[in-house]
Amino acid sequence: MPDGTVKSLSIEGAAILQGFPGWYEFPNETATAGSIIGYSVPPSFAAQLFMSAQSILKGGISKFSLLCYQPFTQE
């Protein structure tokens, strides 16, 4: 903030950004809840990872082409 104040996300806000459903209940201890959120894998990422692994196992994508894939390019 302009006045030097530092803001942080609430447990609920971090959980929403990480993909947890609104009904999910976290432990009351902030450190424990933060660890659960911090170590979690967002569902959309897990689904993409699974589909990529499945494609490789079925022979759809070669391991070499996966290693050469560069999603971010700078021009």
MDAnalysis code that builds the backbone (N, CA, C; Angstrom):
import MDAnalysis as mda
import numpy as np

u = mda.Universe.empty(225, n_residues=75, atom_resindex=np.repeat(np.arange(75), 3), trajectory=True)
u.add_TopologyAttr("name", ["N", "CA", "C"] * 75)
u.add_TopologyAttr("resid", np.arange(1, 76))
u.add_TopologyAttr("resname", ["MET", "PRO", "ASP", "GLY", "THR", "VAL", "LYS", "SER", "LEU", "SER", "ILE", "GLU", "GLY", "ALA", "ALA", "ILE", "LEU", "GLN", "GLY", "PHE", "PRO", "GLY", "TRP", "TYR", "GLU", "PHE", "PRO", "ASN", "GLU", "THR", "ALA", "THR", "ALA", "GLY", "SER", "ILE", "ILE", "GLY", "TYR", "SER", "VAL", "PRO", "PRO", "SER", "PHE", "ALA", "ALA", "GLN", "LEU", "PHE", "MET", "SER", "ALA", "GLN", "SER", "ILE", "LEU", "LYS", "GLY", "GLY", "ILE", "SER", "LYS", "PHE", "SER", "LEU", "LEU", "CYS", "TYR", "GLN", "PRO", "PHE", "THR", "GLN", "GLU"])
u.atoms.positions = np.array([
    [0.842, -1.164, 0.000],
    [0.000, 0.000, 0.000],
    [0.898, 1.241, 0.000],
    [0.380, 2.353, -0.466],
    [1.185, 3.580, -0.527],
    [1.755, 4.012, 0.822],
    [1.019, 3.713, 1.902],
    [1.497, 4.139, 3.218],
    [2.446, 3.131, 3.860],
    [2.809, 2.049, 3.121],
    [3.732, 1.051, 3.649],
    [3.052, -0.123, 4.320],
    [1.739, -0.085, 4.431],
    [0.996, -1.184, 5.039],
    [1.065, -2.415, 4.138],
    [1.297, -3.557, 4.752],
    [1.355, -4.814, 4.004],
    [0.059, -5.577, 4.259],
    [-0.592, -5.979, 3.196],
    [-1.828, -6.751, 3.307],
    [-1.527, -8.199, 2.959],
    [-2.256, -9.106, 3.567],
    [-2.111, -10.517, 3.228],
    [-3.486, -11.127, 2.995],
    [-3.486, -12.239, 2.301],
    [-4.745, -12.928, 2.030],
    [-5.262, -13.614, 3.286],
    [-6.561, -13.694, 3.386],
    [-7.157, -14.494, 4.454],
    [-7.052, -15.957, 4.058],
    [-7.253, -16.848, 4.999],
    [-7.265, -18.279, 4.703],
    [-8.333, -18.566, 3.654],
    [-9.487, -17.965, 3.789],
    [-10.582, -18.187, 2.838],
    [-10.205, -17.694, 1.438],
    [-9.572, -16.527, 1.357],
    [-9.162, -15.975, 0.074],
    [-8.114, -16.832, -0.612],
    [-7.130, -17.300, 0.158],
    [-6.088, -18.168, -0.400],
    [-6.690, -19.491, -0.863],
    [-7.639, -20.005, -0.101],
    [-8.290, -21.271, -0.466],
    [-9.056, -21.140, -1.778],
    [-9.734, -20.037, -1.967],
    [-10.485, -19.810, -3.212],
    [-9.523, -19.728, -4.393],
    [-8.423, -18.993, -4.233],
    [-7.439, -18.881, -5.315],
    [-6.806, -20.226, -5.651],
    [-6.682, -21.099, -4.662],
    [-6.066, -22.410, -4.868],
    [-7.070, -23.434, -5.396],
    [-8.352, -23.071, -5.457],
    [-9.344, -23.958, -6.053],
    [-10.173, -24.765, -5.071],
    [-10.074, -24.467, -3.787],
    [-10.893, -25.187, -2.811],
    [-12.349, -24.753, -2.938],
    [-13.283, -25.686, -2.789],
    [-14.699, -25.306, -2.834],
    [-15.071, -24.489, -1.597],
    [-16.083, -23.664, -1.728],
    [-16.504, -22.798, -0.632],
    [-16.939, -23.540, 0.624],
    [-17.390, -24.769, 0.468],
    [-17.889, -25.533, 1.625],
    [-16.773, -26.220, 2.420],
    [-15.538, -26.210, 1.904],
    [-14.438, -26.916, 2.571],
    [-14.120, -26.247, 3.900],
    [-14.012, -27.037, 4.963],
    [-13.716, -26.499, 6.295],
    [-12.263, -26.770, 6.664],
    [-11.559, -25.725, 7.055],
    [-10.165, -25.832, 7.461],
    [-10.060, -25.869, 8.976],
    [-8.936, -26.389, 9.492],
    [-8.723, -26.352, 10.947],
    [-8.677, -24.905, 11.426],
    [-8.969, -24.698, 12.686],
    [-8.970, -23.344, 13.251],
    [-7.582, -22.737, 13.329],
    [-6.557, -23.562, 13.461],
    [-5.198, -23.046, 13.575],
    [-4.736, -22.518, 12.206],
    [-4.405, -21.252, 12.159],
    [-4.040, -20.594, 10.907],
    [-2.844, -21.256, 10.230],
    [-1.825, -21.624, 10.994],
    [-0.627, -22.240, 10.397],
    [-0.963, -23.574, 9.745],
    [-1.810, -24.362, 10.374],
    [-2.196, -25.660, 9.811],
    [-3.025, -25.469, 8.552],
    [-3.985, -24.567, 8.604],
    [-4.814, -24.292, 7.429],
    [-3.955, -23.757, 6.290],
    [-3.016, -22.877, 6.596],
    [-2.128, -22.337, 5.580],
    [-1.253, -23.407, 4.952],
    [-0.804, -24.365, 5.754],
    [0.000, -25.469, 5.221],
    [-0.819, -26.341, 4.281],
    [-2.064, -26.614, 4.653],
    [-2.941, -27.421, 3.800],
    [-3.114, -26.737, 2.448],
    [-3.366, -25.443, 2.479],
    [-3.555, -24.687, 1.236],
    [-2.243, -24.614, 0.452],
    [-1.159, -24.340, 1.133],
    [0.130, -24.180, 0.479],
    [0.648, -25.440, -0.186],
    [0.366, -26.596, 0.390],
    [0.853, -27.855, -0.173],
    [-0.131, -28.498, -1.138],
    [-1.267, -27.876, -1.349],
    [-2.273, -28.468, -2.233],
    [-1.942, -28.221, -3.701],
    [-2.542, -29.034, -4.545],
    [-2.392, -28.888, -5.994],
    [-3.742, -28.447, -6.536],
    [-3.809, -27.326, -7.248],
    [-5.092, -26.879, -7.795],
    [-5.700, -27.949, -8.707],
    [-7.005, -28.180, -8.616],
    [-7.654, -29.222, -9.422],
    [-7.416, -29.073, -10.920],
    [-7.410, -27.856, -11.434],
    [-7.197, -27.668, -12.875],
    [-5.791, -28.107, -13.283],
    [-4.793, -27.846, -12.442],
    [-3.432, -28.279, -12.735],
    [-3.321, -29.799, -12.661],
    [-3.935, -30.395, -11.641],
    [-3.901, -31.848, -11.492],
    [-4.549, -32.525, -12.697],
    [-5.659, -31.989, -13.180],
    [-6.339, -32.562, -14.344],
    [-5.453, -32.471, -15.584],
    [-4.808, -31.334, -15.797],
    [-3.921, -31.155, -16.952],
    [-2.729, -32.101, -16.866],
    [-2.165, -32.245, -15.687],
    [-1.040, -33.147, -15.477],
    [-1.441, -34.588, -15.771],
    [-2.616, -34.987, -15.289],
    [-3.110, -36.342, -15.523],
    [-3.324, -36.587, -17.011],
    [-3.934, -35.633, -17.705],
    [-4.196, -35.813, -19.137],
    [-2.888, -35.907, -19.927],
    [-1.873, -35.123, -19.548],
    [-0.580, -35.190, -20.217],
    [0.081, -36.544, -19.984],
    [0.062, -37.009, -18.737],
    [0.650, -38.311, -18.423],
    [-0.091, -39.425, -19.163],
    [-1.405, -39.338, -19.220],
    [-2.207, -40.335, -19.917],
    [-1.878, -40.349, -21.409],
    [-1.714, -39.184, -21.983],
    [-1.375, -39.084, -23.399],
    [-0.003, -39.692, -23.679],
    [0.951, -39.440, -22.809],
    [2.292, -40.008, -22.973],
    [2.226, -41.529, -22.889],
    [1.495, -42.034, -21.903],
    [1.392, -43.482, -21.724],
    [0.697, -44.158, -22.901],
    [-0.217, -43.452, -23.544],
    [-0.910, -43.999, -24.711],
    [-0.127, -43.772, -25.995],
    [0.981, -43.068, -25.926],
    [1.819, -42.833, -27.095],
    [1.430, -41.607, -27.898],
    [0.565, -40.768, -27.359],
    [0.108, -39.590, -28.090],
    [1.134, -38.475, -28.162],
    [1.945, -38.342, -27.145],
    [2.974, -37.305, -27.114],
    [4.283, -38.002, -26.774],
    [5.317, -37.749, -27.547],
    [6.607, -38.360, -27.220],
    [7.214, -37.623, -26.031],
    [8.005, -38.328, -25.267],
    [8.672, -37.706, -24.125],
    [9.579, -36.581, -24.591],
    [10.229, -36.760, -25.739],
    [11.127, -35.734, -26.256],
    [10.375, -34.445, -26.571],
    [9.212, -34.552, -27.225],
    [8.469, -33.336, -27.578],
    [7.945, -32.642, -26.324],
    [7.648, -33.413, -25.299],
    [7.197, -32.812, -24.043],
    [8.342, -32.032, -23.398],
    [9.560, -32.574, -23.461],
    [10.716, -31.884, -22.891],
    [11.048, -30.610, -23.658],
    [10.759, -30.599, -24.945],
    [11.070, -29.443, -25.789],
    [9.972, -28.387, -25.770],
    [8.841, -28.693, -25.174],
    [7.714, -27.766, -25.166],
    [8.058, -26.534, -24.348],
    [7.867, -25.355, -24.931],
    [8.134, -24.103, -24.234],
    [6.873, -23.246, -24.277],
    [6.070, -23.291, -23.210],
    [4.792, -22.575, -23.234],
    [4.928, -21.053, -23.234],
    [6.023, -20.526, -22.703],
    [6.180, -19.077, -22.615],
    [7.324, -18.646, -23.523],
    [7.037, -17.783, -24.439],
    [8.099, -17.275, -25.306],
    [8.203, -15.773, -25.135],
    [9.412, -15.287, -25.200],
    [9.640, -13.852, -25.124],
    [10.097, -13.386, -26.484],
    [9.534, -12.294, -26.928],
    [9.904, -11.750, -28.233],
    [10.627, -10.449, -28.076],
])
